[in-house]
């Protein structure tokens, strides 16, 4: 399968899982600027621009919550990841990125994404993209950047949430509902920041779990 065929396949898979994602035509440059503004708003605790992105693609508004309690998380994988992060905090700082070890993350490994900032924080590169996520979404993103996601509007939402977590250095619980075949699916993400010795976020560990019928 050539590069163009792979891109077409990814687009078809995304059309199934996110209705309306390709209905609105908007220059990618404008969406990049909108993602940066949405990230700044979310960092400050507001969400008007993110809600507007979902209105444009005719999808339900996402659930967004900073520093979720364990009771707020639906999936066992995300509860495990929250505990992993909380136990390794350094006072008021997130855990150090150097401690991330796949052996410690086995209970959630297939549902994990590991990202690093790129393009001066305007993008994020997927270093790990879990097998369960690939199996459900039919899109493989390992080694690619978030702006490579086939739908620019979806990419803008993801970039805004990841950048906000990097700026605020605080976990974010982000859930959005999609449509797959005739069943409603709910993608539940927990975005966790990890820092270098200077306190700068250099890795995001993200649990990403789909739920049918929620």
Beta strands, then each sheet from edge to edge (+ up, - down):
strand 1: 63-66
strand 2: 112-118
strand 3: 123-129
strand 4: 172-180
strand 5: 183-195
strand 6: 201-212
sheet 1: 1+ 4- 5+ 6- 2+ 3-
end
